[in-house]
Amino acid sequence: MTRQRQGLGRRGEELACAHLAAAGYRILARNYRTRAAELDIVAQHRDELVFVEVKTRSSDAYGSPLEAVTRQKQAKIALAASEYLLRESAGRAAARFDVVAVSFAGGKPAVEHIKNAFEL
C-alpha cells in the first residue's frame, strides 16, 4: 500500500472517530489486530459494543466506499470481532457492526454512518 493511500485511510479514520465521538460513542480501540483481520474502530455506544469498519475513497472511480465491504470482508471482520470478544472478556456484551464511509470526491470530505450494516 502506498504512503498516499495509507495517509488517506488515516484521514478517513480520524474523521470517522470524530463523527462517532460527536454522536456519543466512546472509542475503545483503533486498529485492533487479530489473526483474522484488523478492526478499524471498536467503540461503546450506550449498552452496545460497536465494531466499525471505515472505508475511505478519494473518488468514486472504483465504486463507493460502502461497496468495498464485501461478504468476504464482513466474514473477516466477524471473526476478528469474535476474537476481540474472547480476548477482552466481553463475550456477553450486545454487539453490532457499523460501517463509516468517508469520501473525498469533490475535495470536501463526506461521512456516511451506516448502523447495523451487517450481521454475523
C-alpha positions as CSV (number, residue, x, y, z in Angstrom):
1,M,0.0,0.0,0.0
2,T,1.4,3.4,-0.9
3,R,2.0,6.1,1.6
4,Q,-0.6,8.2,-0.1
5,R,-3.3,5.5,0.4
6,Q,-2.2,5.0,4.0
7,G,-2.5,8.7,4.6
8,L,-5.9,8.8,3.0
9,G,-7.0,5.9,5.2
10,R,-5.7,7.6,8.4
11,R,-7.5,10.8,7.5
12,G,-10.7,8.8,7.0
13,E,-10.3,7.0,10.3
14,E,-9.7,10.3,12.1
15,L,-12.9,11.8,10.6
16,A,-14.8,8.6,11.5
17,C,-13.6,8.8,15.1
18,A,-14.6,12.5,15.3
19,H,-18.0,11.7,13.8
20,L,-18.6,8.8,16.3
21,A,-17.4,10.8,19.3
22,A,-19.7,13.7,18.4
23,A,-22.6,11.1,18.2
24,G,-21.9,9.9,21.7
25,Y,-19.7,6.9,21.0
26,R,-16.7,6.1,23.3
27,I,-13.7,4.9,21.3
28,L,-12.3,1.8,23.0
29,A,-9.7,0.7,20.4
30,R,-8.3,1.6,17.0
31,N,-6.6,-0.7,14.5
32,Y,-7.1,-3.7,16.8
33,R,-5.3,-6.6,15.2
34,T,-6.3,-10.2,15.4
35,R,-5.3,-13.3,13.3
36,A,-8.4,-12.9,11.2
37,A,-8.3,-9.2,10.4
38,E,-7.9,-5.7,11.8
39,L,-10.8,-4.0,13.4
40,D,-10.6,-0.3,12.4
41,I,-12.6,1.0,15.4
42,V,-14.1,-0.7,18.5
43,A,-16.5,1.7,20.3
44,Q,-19.1,1.7,23.0
45,H,-22.5,3.2,22.3
46,R,-24.9,3.1,25.2
47,D,-25.0,-0.6,26.1
48,E,-23.7,-1.9,22.8
49,L,-20.2,-2.8,21.7
50,V,-19.8,-1.5,18.1
51,F,-17.3,-2.8,15.6
52,V,-16.8,-0.1,13.0
53,E,-15.3,-0.7,9.6
54,V,-14.1,2.5,7.9
55,K,-13.8,2.8,4.2
56,T,-12.3,5.9,2.6
57,R,-12.1,6.8,-1.1
58,S,-10.7,9.8,-2.9
59,S,-13.2,9.3,-5.7
60,D,-16.0,7.0,-6.8
61,A,-13.9,5.8,-9.8
62,Y,-13.7,2.3,-8.3
63,G,-17.1,2.4,-6.6
64,S,-18.4,3.8,-3.4
65,P,-16.7,3.1,-0.1
66,L,-19.7,1.0,1.0
67,E,-19.3,-1.3,-1.9
68,A,-15.9,-2.3,-0.6
69,V,-17.3,-4.0,2.4
70,T,-18.0,-7.3,0.6
71,R,-19.4,-10.5,2.2
72,Q,-15.8,-11.8,2.4
73,K,-14.7,-8.7,4.3
74,Q,-17.7,-8.9,6.6
75,A,-16.8,-12.5,7.4
76,K,-13.2,-11.5,8.3
77,I,-14.5,-8.6,10.5
78,A,-16.9,-11.0,12.2
79,L,-14.1,-13.4,13.0
80,A,-11.9,-10.6,14.3
81,A,-14.8,-9.4,16.4
82,S,-15.3,-12.8,17.9
83,E,-11.6,-12.9,18.8
84,Y,-11.9,-9.4,20.4
85,L,-14.8,-10.6,22.5
86,L,-12.8,-13.6,23.8
87,R,-9.6,-11.7,24.4
88,E,-11.3,-8.8,26.2
89,S,-13.8,-11.0,28.1
90,A,-16.7,-9.2,26.6
91,G,-18.5,-12.3,25.3
92,R,-21.9,-11.4,26.8
93,A,-21.9,-7.8,25.5
94,A,-24.5,-6.8,22.9
95,A,-22.6,-6.1,19.7
96,R,-23.2,-4.8,16.2
97,F,-21.3,-4.0,13.1
98,D,-21.4,-0.5,11.6
99,V,-19.7,1.0,8.5
100,V,-18.5,4.5,8.2
101,A,-17.9,5.6,4.6
102,V,-15.7,8.6,4.0
103,S,-15.5,10.1,0.6
104,F,-13.2,12.9,-0.6
105,A,-14.8,13.1,-4.0
106,G,-15.2,16.8,-4.8
107,G,-12.5,17.7,-2.3
108,K,-14.6,18.1,0.8
109,P,-15.0,15.0,3.0
110,A,-18.4,13.4,3.3
111,V,-19.0,11.0,6.1
112,E,-21.8,8.4,6.0
113,H,-22.5,6.2,9.0
114,I,-24.5,3.0,8.5
115,K,-25.6,1.4,11.7
116,N,-26.1,-2.3,11.8
117,A,-24.6,-2.5,8.3
118,F,-24.4,-6.3,8.5
119,E,-24.8,-9.2,10.9
120,L,-22.9,-12.3,11.8
